[in-house]
C-alpha cells in the first residue's frame, strides 16, 4: 500500500532534472481572467474567518509540534492539508512538552512521529525572530507555502505561522527545465533554463493577480508614474510581446486583433531630465475611449496563451524540434514577463493605500510584531569587510549570434545579450559595508537637506512613512529596510561618508562571496511583498546573508563591451540604452522571480530614476 506521503508526491526526493510538476501538491494555478480562481476564493474565505491577536498575528487553536530534524517538504505539505485551520498552520519545531499532557495527541506519517493539539492557547507578546532557519524556509518554499511570521519561543522551540499563498515559486533546484519526452534523458548536471509550461502557468497566476486583482477598474487608464504608460498598456503589452516573438520564432500570423501589435509592442523609458527624449516605442491612443476594452485585451491574451500552449504540445510530441532560436524565445519571453511583474509593482506602489489593492491570497503583514523582530536584527560583527584583490569572471557564454550554427540546445544557459560573452576582470582590494543603506540611516541624512524625499517615502502630517503595497507604514517599522532611491542621491550619501558606490565587478564579487540567494533564505521570489532588514555580516554565518530583498546600484555605466552581439529577437533591448545615462544594477528584489536570480543577469536604470526597487551599499578605497 502506498504511504500517505507518497500519495501526495514523491517528487521532493528527486533531482531538478527528474522533478515532476510541483503544482500537483497544491491548488493549481490557472490562466483565468481572475488569476488562480480556486486558490483566490478559498484563501479569501479562510482569511475572513480567521481570528487575530492584538499584534494582528493570525491565531489558530490547532498546533503541530515536530522535531526540526524531521521536517521535510512532503511532511509539511501533509501537515498543512491535514491540520491547517482557517488557512493557517501553527508549526512548532523543537522545544519540550510533557508526554503526559492530555491536550496533545500523537500522529505518525511514514514512521515520522509528531504531536498536535486542537486546544493550543499560546499567547506571546514577544516576537524574537527564529534564528538559523534557512533550511526551514527552504522546506516551506519547496512545499509551496510561506511563513506569515516566525519567532522563537521561551521553551526553545521555533514557531512558524504558515499559509498557502495564492501563488508560490519553488526554488530553482526544484524547477526543472523543459525536457521534451522525445529527447533522450539528459545528464543530471545539465545546465538549462528553458521554462516549462507549468512555470508559465505560475507566472501567469502572479501576473493576473497583480493586473486583475490589485488594479481597480478606475486605475486602468491612470499613470501611477508619469514616466511610464497607463496601467492598461502593460496588460496588453505582455501578450503582444509574446505573440510577436512567437511569430519570429515559428512563423504564423498575429493573433487577432493584429492591430494590437501597433499599440502594445514596446513601452517607454524617456529621459528623466528630458521626457520628450525617448527611444523608439509604440504609438498609443491619446484618448481613453480610443483604447481597446479590458475584455478585448483579455480575449487577445487568452488567444496568445493558447498559441504558446500549442507550441509546447508540438515540442513535447516531437512534431516540432526544439531549436536554439525557439529555446531562446521561450526564455526571453518568460523573463520579459517576470521583469514586467516587478516594473508594474514599483509603479503601483506609488498608489499603495490610495488606489492599488493589497495582494489577495496573502495575509496582510502583522506590522507591529514584525517591527519587534526588525528592531532585534543582529548588527554585523564588524562594520566593513575587506575584499580582493581578485580575478573575476563576468557574464556567461551565450551569444544569440551562435544560434543558427549550434546544435547544443538543452545543455545551455540562455540569457540577455548584455550578459555575454564571459570576460575576466581584475578587482582591486576594497572595503565594503556589509549591508545596504537603510531607511533610518538615509532619513537622518535627508533631514540635513540637499536631497529630495525618496519616491519610496511619503510625508504625512510631518511624519515620514515608507510606501508598501499595503499602504504606507511608519518609518519606525521600516527603518531597518534598505532605502530605495536614485543612484544620484545614494552616491551623494556615500560621498558624505567618505566612500562611493561599488563598480559592477566589486558588487558582483561581494555577492558571489556573501549573498545566500533564494535557496539560502533571501527575501526574493515573493517570499514577502516588502523588504526586510539585511542579514549579512554575522560571524556565525561566515558573513553570509541577504541584502533584504532589493536590487543594488553600481557605478558602472550600462554600455557596450567587447564581444557583445545585440539581440535580433528584441531589437534595441540593450543598445537603445547605451546612452551614458543608465547604470548597471545587480541582485534581485522581493518581487524578482527565481529564474531572474541568475548570477549573470544585469538590470539597468537611469541614474536619476527614483522609482525602482534599488538600494546601494557604500564601499571605500584602500
C-alpha positions in Angstrom: 0.0 0.0 0.0 1.4 3.4 -0.9 2.3 5.7 2.0 0.4 8.9 2.8 3.3 11.0 1.7 3.9 9.1 -1.5 0.3 9.6 -2.4 0.9 13.3 -2.1 4.0 13.2 -4.1 7.4 11.6 -4.2 8.9 14.4 -6.2 10.8 16.1 -3.3 13.4 13.2 -3.3 14.2 13.8 -7.0 16.8 16.0 -8.6 15.7 19.1 -10.6 16.3 17.1 -13.8 13.9 14.4 -12.7 11.5 16.5 -10.9 7.8 16.2 -11.7 5.4 19.1 -11.6 5.4 20.6 -8.1 1.9 22.0 -8.8 0.4 18.6 -8.1 1.0 19.3 -4.4 -1.1 22.4 -4.3 -4.1 24.1 -5.7 -3.5 24.5 -9.4 -2.6 27.8 -10.9 -4.5 28.9 -13.9 -4.6 31.4 -16.7 -8.2 32.5 -16.0 -9.2 36.1 -16.2 -9.0 36.4 -12.4 -5.8 34.6 -11.9 -5.9 31.4 -9.8 -9.6 31.3 -9.0 -9.6 28.2 -6.8 -6.7 29.5 -4.7 -8.1 33.0 -4.5 -11.6 32.1 -3.5 -10.6 29.6 -0.9 -7.9 31.8 0.5 -10.3 34.8 0.8 -12.9 32.7 2.6 -10.3 31.4 5.1 -9.0 34.9 5.7 -12.4 36.2 6.5 -13.0 33.6 9.2 -9.6 34.0 10.9 -9.0 35.3 14.4 -6.1 37.6 15.2 -4.3 38.6 18.4 -3.6 42.2 19.4 -0.5 42.2 17.2 -2.5 41.3 14.1 -0.9 37.8 14.1 -3.4 35.2 12.9 -4.1 32.6 15.6 -5.2 29.0 15.4 -6.3 26.6 18.1 -4.6 23.8 16.2 -0.8 23.5 16.6 1.6 20.8 15.3 4.8 20.0 17.1 7.7 18.3 15.3 11.4 17.8 15.8 13.3 20.1 13.5 15.4 17.3 12.0 12.2 15.5 11.0 10.8 18.4 8.8 10.6 17.7 5.1 8.6 19.4 2.4 6.4 16.4 1.8 5.6 16.1 5.5 5.0 19.8 5.7 2.5 19.6 2.9 0.7 16.7 4.6 0.6 18.6 7.9 -0.8 21.7 6.3 -3.5 20.0 4.4 -4.4 17.8 7.4 -4.2 20.3 10.3 -4.5 23.9 8.9 -7.4 25.9 10.4 -8.8 28.9 8.6 -5.9 28.6 6.1 -3.1 28.7 8.6 -0.9 26.1 10.3 0.9 26.8 13.5 4.1 24.7 13.5 6.4 24.3 16.5 9.8 23.0 15.8 11.8 21.6 18.7 11.1 22.5 22.3 9.9 20.3 25.2 6.5 19.3 26.1 5.4 16.7 28.6 4.4 13.4 27.0 1.6 13.1 29.6 0.0 16.4 28.6 -3.6 15.4 27.7 -4.1 18.4 25.4 -1.6 16.9 22.9 -2.2 13.9 20.6 0.3 11.9 18.6 0.3 11.4 14.9 2.5 9.3 12.7 3.2 9.5 9.0 5.5 7.0 7.3 7.3 6.4 10.6 7.7 10.1 11.5 6.1 11.0 14.8 4.6 14.4 15.5 2.3 15.8 18.1 -0.7 18.1 17.7 -3.1 20.0 19.8 -6.6 21.2 19.0 -6.7 23.4 22.0 -3.5 25.4 21.6 -3.5 28.6 23.6 -0.1 30.1 23.3 0.0 33.8 24.0 3.1 35.8 23.1 3.8 39.5 23.2 7.4 39.0 22.3 8.3 38.0 18.7 12.0 37.3 18.7 12.9 36.1 15.2 13.6 32.5 14.7 17.4 32.1 14.1 19.3 30.0 11.6 16.2 29.0 9.8 17.3 29.0 6.2 16.7 25.2 6.0 13.2 25.7 7.3 12.4 28.5 4.8 13.7 26.3 2.0 11.4 23.4 3.0 8.5 25.8 3.3 9.2 27.2 -0.2 9.6 23.7 -1.7 6.2 22.9 -0.2 4.8 26.0 -2.0 3.8 27.5 1.4 5.0 30.7 3.1 5.5 31.8 6.7 3.4 34.8 7.8 5.7 35.2 10.7 8.1 33.0 12.7 9.5 33.5 16.2 11.5 31.9 19.0 9.5 30.6 22.0 10.7 30.7 25.6 10.8 26.9 25.6 13.4 26.8 22.9 11.1 26.0 20.1 10.7 28.0 16.9 7.1 28.8 15.9 6.0 29.3 12.3 2.6 30.6 11.3 2.3 29.2 7.8 -0.2 29.8 5.0 -0.8 28.5 1.5 -0.5 31.7 -0.7 -2.3 32.4 -3.9 1.0 31.9 -5.8 4.3 30.5 -4.7 7.6 30.0 -6.5 9.7 26.9 -5.8 13.5 27.1 -5.6 15.3 26.6 -8.9 16.7 23.3 -7.8 13.1 22.1 -7.8 12.2 23.8 -11.0 13.1 21.6 -14.0 13.9 22.9 -17.4 11.6 22.0 -20.3 12.7 18.5 -21.4 10.6 17.1 -24.3 9.8 13.4 -24.0 11.3 12.8 -27.4 14.7 13.9 -26.1 16.9 11.3 -24.5 17.3 11.6 -20.8 19.8 14.5 -20.1 22.6 14.2 -17.6 21.8 15.4 -14.1 24.3 18.2 -14.3 22.8 19.7 -17.4 22.7 23.5 -17.4 19.5 24.7 -19.0 16.8 27.2 -18.2 14.0 26.7 -20.7 10.8 27.3 -18.8 8.2 24.5 -18.6 4.5 25.2 -19.4 3.8 24.8 -15.7 6.2 27.6 -15.0 4.3 29.8 -17.4 1.1 29.0 -15.6 2.7 30.0 -12.3 3.9 33.2 -13.9 0.5 33.9 -15.4 -1.0 33.5 -12.0 1.1 36.2 -10.4 0.7 38.4 -13.4 -3.1 38.0 -13.3 -3.1 38.6 -9.6 -1.3 41.9 -10.0 -3.1 43.2 -13.1 -6.6 42.0 -12.4 -6.9 41.9 -8.6 -4.6 44.7 -7.5 -5.5 47.4 -10.1 -9.1 48.7 -9.7 -11.0 49.4 -12.8 -10.8 53.1 -12.2 -6.9 52.9 -12.4 -6.7 51.2 -15.7 -6.4 54.5 -17.6 -4.2 56.1 -14.9 -0.4 56.5 -14.8 1.0 55.9 -11.3 4.3 57.2 -12.7 4.3 60.0 -15.3 7.4 58.5 -17.0 5.5 55.3 -17.9 2.4 54.3 -19.7 -1.1 53.8 -18.1 -1.8 50.5 -16.5 -3.9 49.1 -19.3 -0.9 49.3 -21.7 1.0 46.7 -19.7 -1.9 44.3 -19.7 -1.8 44.4 -23.5 2.0 44.7 -23.9 2.8 41.3 -22.3 0.8 39.1 -24.6 1.7 41.3 -27.6 5.4 40.8 -27.0 4.9 37.1 -26.6 2.8 36.9 -29.8 5.4 38.9 -31.8 8.3 36.8 -30.7 6.4 33.5 -31.3 5.8 34.7 -34.9 9.5 35.5 -35.3 10.5 32.0 -34.0 7.9 29.7 -35.6 6.1 31.9 -38.2 2.4 32.4 -38.4 0.0 35.3 -38.4 -0.5 37.7 -35.5 -3.2 36.7 -33.0 -6.3 38.8 -33.7 -6.8 41.7 -33.5 -3.5 42.2 -35.3 -3.5 46.0 -34.7 -2.5 45.3 -31.1 1.0 44.9 -32.5 0.9 48.6 -33.4 -0.1 49.9 -30.0 1.3 47.4 -27.5 4.7 46.4 -29.0 7.0 48.5 -26.8 6.8 50.6 -23.7 8.7 53.8 -22.9 11.7 54.8 -20.8 12.1 58.6 -21.5 15.0 60.6 -20.2 14.1 61.7 -16.6 15.5 65.1 -17.2 14.0 65.4 -20.7 10.8 63.4 -21.0 10.4 64.4 -24.7 13.6 62.4 -25.5 12.7 58.7 -25.7 13.8 55.6 -27.6 11.7 54.0 -30.3 8.4 52.9 -28.9 4.7 52.2 -29.8 2.3 55.0 -30.7 -0.6 54.6 -28.2 -4.0 56.2 -28.4 -4.3 59.7 -26.9 -7.9 59.4 -25.6 -9.1 56.8 -23.1 -12.1 56.0 -25.3 -9.8 55.0 -28.2 -8.1 52.3 -26.2 -9.4 48.7 -26.5 -11.5 47.5 -23.6 -10.1 45.3 -20.9 -12.3 42.5 -22.1 -10.9 42.7 -25.6 -7.4 42.7 -24.3 -8.0 39.7 -22.2 -9.5 37.8 -25.1 -6.4 38.6 -27.0 -4.2 37.5 -24.1 -6.1 34.2 -23.9 -5.5 33.6 -27.6 -1.8 34.2 -27.3 -1.5 31.9 -24.2 -3.3 29.2 -26.2 -0.9 29.7 -29.0 2.0 29.2 -26.6 0.3 26.0 -25.3 0.1 24.6 -28.8 3.8 25.2 -29.3 4.6 23.3 -26.1 2.3 20.5 -27.3 4.2 20.3 -30.6 7.6 20.4 -28.9 6.7 17.8 -26.4 5.3 15.4 -29.0 8.2 15.9 -31.4 6.1 17.4 -34.1 8.4 20.4 -33.9 12.1 20.3 -33.0 13.4 22.5 -30.1 15.9 24.7 -31.7 18.2 27.3 -30.1 16.0 30.0 -31.5 12.9 28.6 -30.0 14.5 27.9 -26.7 15.8 31.5 -26.5 12.4 32.8 -27.4 10.8 30.9 -24.6 13.4 32.1 -22.1 13.3 35.7 -23.3 9.5 36.0 -23.3 9.2 34.3 -19.9 11.8 36.5 -18.3 10.4 39.6 -20.0 7.1 39.0 -18.3 8.9 38.3 -15.0 10.7 41.7 -15.3 7.4 43.4 -16.0 5.7 42.0 -12.9 8.2 43.9 -10.9 8.0 47.0 -13.1 4.3 47.2 -12.7 4.5 46.7 -9.0 7.0 49.5 -8.5 4.6 51.7 -10.4 1.6 50.5 -8.3 3.3 51.0 -5.0 3.1 54.8 -5.7 -0.7 54.4 -5.2 -0.5 51.8 -2.3 -3.2 52.6 0.2 -4.8 55.2 -2.1 -5.8 53.1 -5.1 -3.7 49.9 -5.5 -5.3 47.0 -3.7 -3.1 44.7 -1.5 -2.1 41.3 -3.0 -5.1 38.9 -2.4 -4.4 35.5 -1.1 -1.5 36.8 1.1 -2.1 37.7 4.7 -1.5 41.4 5.5 1.8 41.6 7.4 1.4 41.9 11.2 3.5 45.1 11.2 3.6 45.5 15.0 5.0 42.0 15.6 7.4 42.3 12.6 8.7 45.6 13.8 9.8 44.0 17.0 11.7 41.5 15.0 13.2 44.1 12.7 14.4 46.1 15.7 16.2 43.0 17.0 18.1 42.2 13.8 21.7 41.5 14.9 24.2 44.0 13.6 27.2 42.9 11.6 30.1 41.6 13.7 32.4 44.2 12.0 31.4 47.5 10.3 33.1 46.5 7.0 34.7 43.6 5.1 37.9 43.8 3.0 37.6 42.1 -0.3 40.1 41.4 -3.1 42.3 41.7 -4.9 40.8 39.0 -7.2 40.2 37.9 -10.7 36.5 37.7 -11.6 34.6 36.3 -14.5 31.6 38.4 -15.5 28.9 37.0 -17.8 28.4 33.7 -19.5 28.9 32.0 -22.9 25.6 32.7 -24.6 25.6 34.6 -27.9 22.5 34.8 -29.9 24.7 35.0 -33.0 25.7 31.4 -32.4 22.2 30.1 -32.5 21.9 29.2 -36.2 25.0 27.1 -36.2 24.8 25.4 -32.8 23.1 22.1 -32.1 23.6 22.4 -28.3 20.1 23.3 -27.2 19.4 21.7 -23.8 22.8 21.8 -22.2 22.9 25.6 -22.4 22.0 28.6 -20.2 20.2 31.3 -22.1 20.2 34.9 -21.2 20.1 38.5 -22.5 22.5 40.0 -24.9 24.3 42.1 -22.3 25.2 39.0 -20.2 27.5 37.6 -22.9 30.3 36.8 -23.5 32.2 35.8 -20.4 35.1 38.2 -19.6 37.7 38.2 -16.9 38.3 41.4 -14.9 40.7 42.3 -12.1 39.2 43.7 -8.9 41.5 45.7 -6.6 41.2 45.3 -2.9 38.4 47.5 -1.3 36.3 47.8 1.8 32.6 47.3 1.7 29.8 47.8 4.2 28.1 44.6 4.9 24.6 45.9 4.2 22.9 48.4 2.0 22.0 51.9 3.3 18.8 51.7 5.5 15.8 53.9 5.6 16.8 55.0 9.1 20.3 56.0 8.0 19.1 57.8 4.9 16.4 59.7 6.8 19.0 61.2 9.2 21.0 62.3 6.1 17.9 63.6 4.3 16.9 65.8 7.2 20.1 67.7 6.8 18.8 69.0 3.5 20.2 68.9 0.0 18.4 65.9 -1.5 14.8 65.3 -2.3 12.4 63.0 -0.5 12.8 59.5 -1.9 9.8 58.4 -4.0 9.6 55.3 -1.9 8.6 57.5 1.1 5.7 59.7 1.7 5.4 62.6 4.2 2.1 62.7 6.1 1.5 65.4 8.6 5.2 65.8 9.1 5.7 62.1 9.6 7.9 60.1 7.2 6.3 56.8 6.1 7.6 54.2 3.7 5.5 53.0 0.8 4.3 49.4 0.7 1.8 47.6 -1.5 -0.4 47.6 1.6 -0.2 51.3 2.1 2.5 53.5 3.8 3.9 52.2 7.1 5.7 54.4 9.8 9.4 54.6 9.3 9.7 53.0 12.7 8.5 49.8 11.1 10.7 50.1 8.0 13.8 51.9 9.4 16.0 48.8 9.1 14.9 48.0 5.5 17.2 49.1 2.6 16.3 52.5 1.3 15.0 52.6 -2.3 16.0 55.7 -4.1 18.0 57.0 -7.1 21.7 56.3 -7.9 22.4 60.1 -7.7 21.1 60.5 -4.2 22.8 57.4 -2.9 26.1 58.5 -4.4 25.8 61.8 -2.5 25.2 59.8 0.7 28.2 57.6 0.0 30.4 60.6 -0.5 29.2 62.1 2.8 30.7 59.1 4.5 34.0 59.3 2.6 33.1 56.4 0.3 31.5 55.7 -3.0 29.1 53.2 -4.7 30.7 50.0 -5.9 31.6 49.1 -9.5 29.9 46.2 -11.2 32.8 43.9 -10.6 33.2 44.9 -7.0 29.5 44.3 -6.2 29.5 41.1 -8.2 32.5 39.8 -6.2 30.8 40.7 -2.9 27.5 39.0 -3.9 29.4 35.9 -5.1 31.2 35.7 -1.7 28.4 36.5 0.7 24.9 36.6 -0.8 22.9 33.4 0.1 20.2 33.7 -2.7 16.7 32.4 -2.6 17.6 28.9 -1.6 19.6 30.3 1.3 16.7 32.2 2.7 17.0 35.6 0.9 13.9 37.7 0.6 13.2 37.2 -3.1 10.7 35.3 -5.2 7.6 36.8 -3.4 8.5 35.3 0.0 7.2 38.7 1.2 5.7 41.7 -0.6 8.0 44.1 1.1 11.7 44.4 2.0 13.1 43.1 5.3 16.4 44.0 7.1 19.6 42.8 5.6 21.3 39.9 7.4 24.9 39.7 6.0 27.9 40.3 8.2 27.4 37.9 11.1 30.5 35.9 12.2 28.3 32.9 13.0 27.3 32.7 9.3 30.8 33.5 8.0 29.4 36.8 6.9 26.8 35.3 4.5 23.3 36.6 4.4 20.9 38.6 2.3 20.5 42.3 1.5 16.8 42.4 2.5 15.3 41.9 -1.0 16.5 44.8 -3.2 18.5 45.4 -6.4 21.7 47.3 -5.9 23.2 50.2 -7.8 26.7 50.1 -9.3 28.8 53.0 -10.5 29.3 51.2 -13.8 27.7 52.7 -16.8 25.5 50.4 -18.9 27.4 50.3 -22.2 28.7 48.0 -24.8 31.6 45.6 -24.0 33.8 43.5 -26.2 32.1 40.6 -27.9 28.5 41.7 -27.2 26.2 40.6 -30.0 23.0 42.7 -29.9 19.8 40.7 -29.9 17.7 40.5 -33.1 14.8 38.9 -31.3 14.2 42.0 -29.1 15.9 44.8 -31.2 17.3 47.6 -29.1 16.9 45.8 -25.7 20.3 46.8 -24.6 21.7 49.1 -27.3 18.9 51.7 -27.0 20.2 52.4 -23.5 23.9 52.7 -24.2 23.3 56.4 -23.6 25.6 57.3 -20.7 22.5 57.7 -18.5 21.9 54.2 -17.3 23.7 52.4 -14.5 24.2 48.6 -14.2 22.1 47.2 -11.4 22.7 43.8 -9.8 20.8 41.5 -7.4 17.1 40.8 -7.0 14.2 42.3 -5.2 11.4 40.7 -3.1 9.3 40.6 -6.3 12.0 39.1 -8.6 11.1 35.6 -9.8 13.7 33.0 -9.1 14.6 32.5 -12.7 15.8 36.1 -12.8 18.1 35.5 -9.8 20.7 34.1 -12.3 24.2 35.4 -11.4 24.8 36.9 -14.9 21.6 39.0 -15.1 22.3 42.7 -15.4 19.4 45.1 -14.8 19.8 48.8 -15.7 18.1 52.1 -14.8 18.7 55.8 -15.3 20.9 57.3 -12.7 18.3 59.8 -11.6 15.2 57.5 -11.9 13.8 57.3 -8.4 11.1 54.6 -8.6 12.6 51.1 -9.0 13.4 48.9 -6.0 17.1 49.6 -6.0 19.3 50.4 -3.0 23.1 50.6 -2.6 25.9 49.8 -0.2 28.9 52.1 0.4 32.4 50.9 -0.4 35.8 52.5 0.3 39.1 52.6 -1.4 42.1 51.2 0.4 
